Amino acid sequence: MVRLIIFVISLFCVADINARTLSLDSCRAMALRSNKQMSIARVKKDVAEQTRRAARTKYLPHIDVTGSYTYTSREISLLNDEQKALFANMGTAGMQQFGGMSQQMQQAFGQAMQQHLTGMVQQGQLTPAEAQKLGAFGQTLGSAMGQLTQGMMPGLEQAINQMGEKIVEAFHTNTHHIFTASAMLTQPIFMGGAITAANNMADIAERMASTKINAKQNDVLYDIDNAYWTVVSLRHKQKLAEAYLKLVKKLDHDIDKMIENGVATRADGLRVDVAVNEADMTKSKVDNGLSLARMYLCQLCGLDLDSDITLEDEGDGEINAEILIEKEQSQSEIQEKLQQNRPELQLLQDAVELSKEQTRLVRAGHMPQVALMGGVVFTNPSIFNGFERKFKGMFNVGIMVRMPVLDWGETMYKIRASKSSTTMAQLAYDEAQEMMQLQVSQCNFRVREANKNLITARKNINSAEENLRCATLGFKEGVMQTSDVMAAQTAWLQAQTQKIDAEIDVKISETALKKALGEM
């Protein structure tokens, strides 16, 4: 709603700028739009909003994906050099052992056959000639078997060596180039209330950022109102200074003629000359003050400092300062308004809530935490079927439980400190509320005093104007002295100045009261 009002006011503001005539609402709209601190406050609100959205994501599962490539100068070896040599030459070693065993078997076969034939001869089963023939045949058979074995050994040795080399190759890891890829999912189940506390803190921070915008808006409007009415006051004082200068110059002109005619003295002329010089100096001071006030107003509105602007209330008419009779408000009504409208109180109240959530967050650190975890891992080379040059992986699922057991009272001390911070925030809130109630009472008193001063000033205007009229008429008739006219002019100037100050004071005091009540 506030943005809509500002936008509507801005439409009128554009037309006013082109015409170089600005109303109070136009100045307010431009100041809100161009103020750098307001822009910073809006950016901070956006930051708080994004932080609050980020805090919401803590409830949801998070997935992390990781990939890597590694080159190693040396590969991992599951076999040592001796084992590799043993497997590569196990055919040669085996055949050497088998050759020795073959000769021993031949000798044992020959000895056993000779003993058997000798026994058969002794028993009369064979003649010595037959036994000799059979022994020669056995030797021939053993030699033939040995020659056959010797002929098969080279091929068998080579085959077994090749088999050993294949075994060595099977244990080759090829880990010079390693590729890995993994995905991990984490879902919080119970974090001791830490996520809830963090989200509540993010909500409070976002609300505080919005409240700070309102607080800064009130400050900007208060500053622009003061600057606006200061320019109006100086502009009316400038007109008053011009009118007073014109008045004393006319008196100076009349005195010069009277001196020429011998009805006035040179001393009278000098006194009037001094009054003219003082009026001229007063006008110069007002002119300079008005220029600086306009520059400050332009700076607040975001305009060039040398912009030629005119304010609506600078007209020839009087300042529209209405005397309003404020009804008395009870302290309970004032307190209710302050709690609803003053952004400073809302910020302090949010600070109390933020401190309480901070205590909950600290306490959550001493509570058990449970999270569900799961993921997949892929590697190349894979280790699930030897060391293959393929991407293969596996998945895993688990539950993580964390429970603090001993921290030597650290959490307890932090909780006590956080509770003390909450107490301090509550005391600051109570003190600020009391000070704001006092501020409202002071502003109400100032409004009433400004209204009384305005009523008195307006009454004094009539007396001063009548006094000046009578003094001027008496001077022309020759029944009053120059000093009487000058005194009447000075009294008229003071009355007019007091009237302008009283009218502006009414405007500024009403603005201060609205700001104190949070009704800007």
C-alpha positions in Angstrom: 0.0 0.0 0.0 2.8 2.4 0.8 4.5 1.7 -2.5 1.2 2.4 -4.3 0.9 5.7 -2.5 4.5 6.6 -3.3 3.9 5.7 -7.0 0.8 7.9 -7.3 2.6 10.8 -5.6 5.5 10.3 -8.0 3.2 10.9 -11.0 2.3 14.3 -9.6 5.9 14.8 -8.7 7.0 14.5 -12.3 4.6 17.2 -13.5 5.7 19.4 -10.6 9.4 19.1 -11.5 8.7 20.1 -15.1 6.9 23.2 -13.8 9.6 23.8 -11.1 6.8 24.1 -8.5 7.0 21.5 -5.8 4.4 20.6 -3.1 5.3 19.0 0.2 4.0 15.6 -1.2 6.1 16.0 -4.3 9.2 16.6 -2.2 8.4 13.6 0.0 8.0 11.3 -3.0 11.2 12.4 -4.6 13.1 12.1 -1.3 11.8 8.5 -0.8 12.8 7.6 -4.3 16.2 9.1 -4.4 17.5 8.6 -0.8 20.6 6.4 -0.8 19.9 5.0 2.6 16.4 4.0 1.6 17.9 2.1 -1.4 20.4 0.4 1.0 17.6 -0.6 3.3 15.7 -2.1 0.4 18.7 -4.1 -0.7 19.2 -5.3 2.9 15.6 -6.4 2.9 16.2 -8.4 -0.3 19.3 -9.9 1.3 17.2 -11.0 4.3 14.5 -12.4 2.0 17.0 -14.5 0.1 18.6 -15.6 3.4 15.1 -16.7 4.7 14.6 -18.7 1.5 18.0 -20.3 1.9 17.1 -21.3 5.5 13.9 -23.1 4.2 16.1 -25.4 2.1 17.6 -27.0 5.3 14.4 -29.0 5.6 14.9 -30.6 2.2 17.3 -33.4 1.1 20.6 -32.2 -0.3 22.5 -34.0 -3.1 26.2 -33.5 -3.7 27.9 -34.7 -6.8 31.6 -35.1 -7.0 33.9 -36.1 -9.9 37.7 -36.4 -10.0 40.6 -37.5 -12.2 44.0 -38.4 -10.8 47.2 -39.3 -12.5 49.8 -41.3 -10.5 53.4 -41.7 -11.5 53.5 -45.2 -10.1 50.7 -47.8 -10.1 49.5 -49.9 -7.2 51.0 -53.4 -7.2 49.4 -56.3 -5.4 52.4 -58.6 -6.1 56.0 -57.9 -5.1 58.8 -58.4 -7.6 59.8 -61.9 -6.2 56.2 -63.1 -6.6 56.0 -61.8 -10.2 59.3 -63.6 -11.1 58.1 -66.8 -9.4 54.8 -66.8 -11.4 56.5 -65.9 -14.7 59.1 -68.8 -14.3 57.1 -71.4 -12.5 57.1 -73.7 -15.6 60.9 -73.7 -15.8 61.3 -74.3 -12.1 58.6 -77.0 -12.2 60.3 -78.8 -15.1 63.6 -78.7 -13.4 62.2 -80.4 -10.4 60.3 -82.9 -12.6 63.5 -83.7 -14.5 65.4 -84.7 -11.3 62.4 -86.7 -10.2 62.3 -88.6 -13.6 65.9 -89.8 -13.3 65.3 -90.9 -9.7 62.2 -92.8 -10.9 64.2 -94.5 -13.7 66.9 -95.7 -11.3 64.3 -96.9 -8.8 62.4 -98.7 -11.5 65.6 -100.4 -12.7 66.6 -101.5 -9.2 63.1 -102.8 -8.4 62.9 -104.8 -11.6 66.3 -106.3 -11.1 65.4 -107.4 -7.6 62.2 -108.9 -8.8 63.8 -110.8 -11.6 66.5 -112.1 -9.2 63.9 -113.4 -6.9 62.0 -115.2 -9.7 65.3 -116.9 -10.8 66.0 -118.0 -7.2 62.5 -119.5 -7.0 63.1 -121.3 -10.3 60.3 -119.4 -12.1 62.8 -118.0 -14.7 66.1 -119.1 -16.0 69.0 -116.8 -15.7 69.0 -116.2 -19.5 65.3 -115.3 -19.5 65.9 -113.0 -16.5 68.8 -111.3 -18.4 66.6 -110.7 -21.4 63.8 -109.3 -19.3 66.2 -106.9 -17.5 67.5 -105.7 -20.8 64.0 -105.0 -22.0 63.2 -103.1 -18.8 66.2 -100.9 -19.2 65.2 -100.2 -22.8 61.6 -99.4 -21.6 62.9 -97.0 -18.9 65.2 -95.2 -21.4 62.4 -94.9 -23.8 60.1 -93.3 -21.1 62.9 -91.0 -20.1 63.4 -89.9 -23.7 59.7 -89.3 -24.1 59.5 -87.2 -20.9 62.5 -85.2 -22.0 60.8 -84.4 -25.3 57.6 -83.2 -23.6 59.3 -81.0 -21.0 60.1 -77.9 -23.2 56.5 -77.5 -24.4 55.0 -78.1 -21.0 57.5 -75.7 -19.4 56.6 -72.9 -21.9 52.9 -73.5 -21.3 53.2 -73.3 -17.6 55.4 -70.1 -17.9 52.7 -68.5 -20.1 50.1 -69.4 -17.5 52.2 -67.7 -14.8 52.5 -64.6 -16.9 48.7 -64.5 -17.3 48.4 -64.7 -13.5 50.9 -61.7 -13.1 48.9 -59.8 -15.8 45.7 -60.5 -13.9 47.1 -58.8 -10.8 48.1 -55.7 -12.9 46.0 -52.8 -11.4 46.7 -50.1 -14.1 46.1 -47.3 -11.6 48.1 -44.6 -13.5 44.7 -42.9 -14.5 42.0 -43.0 -11.9 38.5 -41.6 -12.5 35.9 -41.4 -9.7 32.3 -40.1 -9.6 30.0 -40.1 -6.6 26.6 -38.7 -5.6 25.6 -38.3 -1.9 22.1 -37.6 -0.5 21.6 -36.2 3.0 18.2 -35.8 4.6 18.0 -34.3 8.1 15.5 -36.2 10.3 16.0 -34.6 13.7 18.5 -31.8 14.4 17.5 -30.9 17.9 15.4 -28.0 16.7 18.3 -26.2 15.1 16.7 -26.0 11.7 13.5 -24.6 13.1 15.3 -22.0 15.2 17.4 -21.0 12.2 14.3 -20.5 10.1 12.6 -18.5 12.8 15.7 -16.3 13.0 15.6 -15.8 9.2 11.9 -14.8 9.4 12.6 -12.3 12.2 15.6 -10.9 10.3 13.4 -10.4 7.2 10.8 -8.7 9.3 13.4 -6.4 10.9 14.7 -5.5 7.4 11.2 -4.4 6.4 10.8 -2.5 9.7 14.1 -0.7 9.1 12.7 0.5 5.8 9.7 2.0 7.6 12.0 3.6 10.2 14.2 5.1 7.5 11.2 6.3 5.6 10.0 8.1 8.7 13.4 9.7 9.1 13.4 10.8 5.5 9.9 12.2 5.7 10.7 14.1 8.9 13.9 15.6 7.4 12.1 16.6 4.2 9.3 18.2 6.1 11.7 20.2 8.2 13.7 21.2 5.2 10.5 22.2 3.3 9.1 24.4 6.0 12.6 25.9 6.7 12.7 27.0 3.0 9.1 28.3 3.3 10.0 30.2 6.5 13.1 31.8 5.0 11.2 32.7 1.8 8.6 34.6 3.9 11.3 36.2 5.9 12.9 37.2 2.7 9.7 38.9 1.6 9.4 40.5 5.0 13.0 41.7 4.9 12.4 43.2 1.4 9.2 44.9 2.7 11.1 46.3 5.8 14.0 47.5 3.6 11.5 49.2 1.4 9.8 50.8 4.4 13.0 52.2 5.9 14.2 53.4 2.5 11.0 55.4 2.2 11.6 56.8 5.6 15.2 57.6 4.6 13.9 59.4 1.5 11.4 61.4 3.6 14.1 62.3 6.1 16.3 63.6 3.3 13.6 65.9 2.1 12.9 67.1 5.6 16.6 67.8 6.2 16.6 69.8 3.0 13.6 71.8 4.2 15.2 72.3 7.7 12.5 70.4 9.6 14.8 67.5 10.5 18.4 67.2 11.7 21.3 65.4 10.3 21.3 63.1 13.3 17.9 61.9 12.3 19.2 61.1 8.9 22.1 59.2 10.3 19.9 57.1 12.5 17.7 56.2 9.5 20.8 55.4 7.4 21.9 53.0 10.1 18.5 51.3 10.0 18.7 51.0 6.2 22.1 49.4 6.4 20.9 47.0 9.1 17.9 46.1 7.0 20.1 45.5 4.0 22.4 43.2 6.0 19.4 41.3 7.4 18.1 40.8 3.9 21.5 39.5 2.7 21.6 37.0 5.6 18.2 35.8 4.8 19.1 35.5 1.1 22.1 33.4 1.9 20.2 31.2 4.4 17.5 30.7 1.8 20.0 29.6 -0.9 21.6 27.1 1.5 18.2 25.8 2.6 17.1 25.3 -1.0 20.3 23.5 -1.8 19.7 21.2 1.2 16.1 20.6 0.1 17.3 19.8 -3.5 19.9 17.4 -2.1 17.2 15.5 -0.1 14.9 15.4 -3.2 17.7 14.1 -5.4 17.8 17.2 -7.6 20.8 19.3 -8.7 21.9 21.7 -6.0 21.4 24.7 -8.3 17.9 23.6 -9.4 15.5 26.5 -9.7 12.5 25.3 -7.7 9.6 27.1 -6.1 7.5 25.7 -3.3 3.7 25.9 -3.2 3.7 27.5 0.3 6.1 30.2 -0.8 3.2 32.3 -2.3 2.3 35.8 -1.3 -0.4 34.5 1.0 0.0 33.5 4.6 1.3 30.1 5.6 -1.6 27.8 6.1 -1.0 26.9 9.7 -4.2 25.7 11.3 -4.6 25.6 15.0 -5.6 22.2 16.0 -6.8 21.2 19.4 -5.4 17.8 20.2 -7.6 15.7 22.5 -5.8 14.3 25.5 -4.7 10.7 25.2 -4.2 8.4 28.0 -0.8 6.7 28.6 -2.4 3.3 27.6 -3.6 4.7 24.3 -0.2 6.3 23.6 1.5 3.0 24.5 -0.7 1.1 22.2 0.0 3.5 19.3 3.7 3.3 19.9 3.7 -0.5 19.9 1.7 -0.6 16.6 3.4 2.3 14.8 6.9 3.0 16.0 9.3 0.9 14.0 12.0 1.4 16.6 9.9 -0.4 19.2 9.1 -3.2 16.7 12.9 -3.6 16.0 13.6 -3.9 19.7 10.8 -6.4 20.1 12.2 -8.4 17.2 15.6 -8.2 18.8 14.1 -9.9 21.9 12.5 -12.7 19.8 15.8 -13.1 17.9 17.7 -13.5 21.1 15.2 -16.2 22.3 15.7 -18.1 19.0 19.4 -17.8 19.4 19.1 -19.5 22.8 17.1 -22.4 21.2 19.8 -22.7 18.5 22.5 -23.0 21.1 20.4 -25.6 23.1 19.9 -27.6 19.9 23.7 -28.1 19.7 23.5 -30.3 22.8 20.6 -32.4 21.4 20.9 -35.7 19.5 21.0 -35.3 15.7 19.7 -37.9 13.2 20.2 -37.8 9.4 19.6 -40.2 6.6 22.4 -40.7 4.1 22.6 -42.5 0.8 24.8 -42.3 -2.3 26.4 -44.0 -5.3 30.1 -44.3 -6.1 31.6 -45.1 -9.5 35.3 -45.7 -10.2 37.5 -46.5 -13.2 39.4 -48.8 -12.9 36.8 -50.7 -11.0 37.7 -53.3 -8.3 34.5 -55.4 -8.5 35.8 -57.8 -11.2 39.5 -57.4 -11.0 40.9 -54.1 -12.1 38.7 -53.5 -15.2 39.0 -50.3 -17.3 35.2 -49.7 -16.9 33.0 -47.5 -14.8 31.4 -49.7 -12.2 29.9 -48.6 -8.9 27.8 -49.4 -5.9 25.2 -47.6 -3.7 25.1 -47.2 0.0 22.4 -46.2 2.5 22.8 -45.4 6.2 21.7 -43.4 9.2 24.0 -41.0 11.1 23.3 -40.3 14.8 25.3 -37.7 16.7 24.9 -37.3 20.4 27.1 -35.0 22.5 28.2 -36.7 25.6 30.8 -34.5 27.4 31.5 -30.8 26.7 32.5 -29.7 30.2 29.5 -27.4 30.5 30.2 -25.4 27.3 26.6 -25.6 26.1 25.2 -24.6 29.5 27.5 -21.6 29.7 26.4 -20.5 26.1 22.7 -20.9 27.0 23.2 -18.7 30.1 25.0 -16.1 28.1 22.2 -16.1 25.5 19.5 -15.8 28.1 21.4 -12.8 29.6 21.4 -11.2 26.1 17.6 -11.7 25.9 17.3 -10.0 29.3 19.3 -7.1 28.1 17.2 -6.8 24.9 14.0 -6.8 27.0 15.4 -4.1 29.2 16.4 -2.0 26.2 12.8 -2.4 24.8 11.3 -1.3 28.1 13.6 1.7 28.4 12.9 2.7 24.8 9.2 2.5 25.4 9.4 4.8 28.4 11.5 7.3 26.5 9.1 7.3 23.6 6.2 7.9 25.9 8.1 10.9 27.3 8.9 12.0 23.8 5.2 12.0 22.8 4.4 14.0 25.9 7.1 16.5 25.1 5.8 16.8 21.5 2.2 17.3 22.7 3.4 20.0 25.0 5.3 21.6 22.1 2.3 21.5 19.8 0.1 23.2 22.4 2.8 25.8 23.1 3.2 26.4 19.3 -0.6 26.9 18.9 -0.6 29.4 21.8 2.3 31.3 20.4 0.6 31.5 17.0 -2.6 32.9 18.5 -0.5 35.5 20.4 1.6 36.3 17.3 -1.5 36.9 15.2 -2.9 39.2 17.8 0.4 41.1 18.0 0.3 41.6 14.2 -2.8 43.8 14.4 -1.4 45.9 17.2 2.0 46.3 15.4 0.3 47.3 12.2 -1.9 49.8 13.9 1.1 51.2 15.9 3.0 51.6 12.6 0.1 53.3 10.9 -0.3 55.8 13.8 3.4 56.5 14.0 3.7 57.0 10.2 0.7 59.3 10.3 1.9 61.2 13.3 5.4 61.6 11.7 3.8 63.1 8.6 1.8 65.5 10.8 4.9 66.4 12.6 3.7 65.3 16.0 6.1 62.3 16.3 9.8 62.0 16.1 11.9 59.8 13.7 12.8 57.5 16.6 9.1 56.8 17.2 8.6 55.7 13.6 11.7 53.6 13.6 10.6 52.0 16.9 7.2 51.3 15.3 8.9 49.8 12.2 11.1 47.6 14.4 8.1 46.4 16.4 6.2 45.6 13.2 9.2 43.6 11.9 9.5 41.6 15.1 5.8 40.9 15.1 5.8 39.7 11.5 8.9 37.6 12.2 7.3 36.1 15.3 4.2 35.3 13.3 6.2 33.5 10.6 8.2 31.6 13.3 5.0 30.6 15.1 3.4 29.3 11.9 6.4 27.3 11.0 6.8 26.0 14.5 3.2 24.7 14.4 4.0 22.8 11.2 7.3 21.4 12.5 5.8 20.5 15.9 2.9 18.7 14.3 5.4 16.8 12.2 7.5 15.9 15.2 4.4 14.6 17.0 3.4 12.4 14.0 7.0 11.0 14.0 6.9 10.4 17.7 3.6 8.5 17.3 4.8 6.7 14.2 2.1 8.3 12.0 4.3 9.9 9.3 
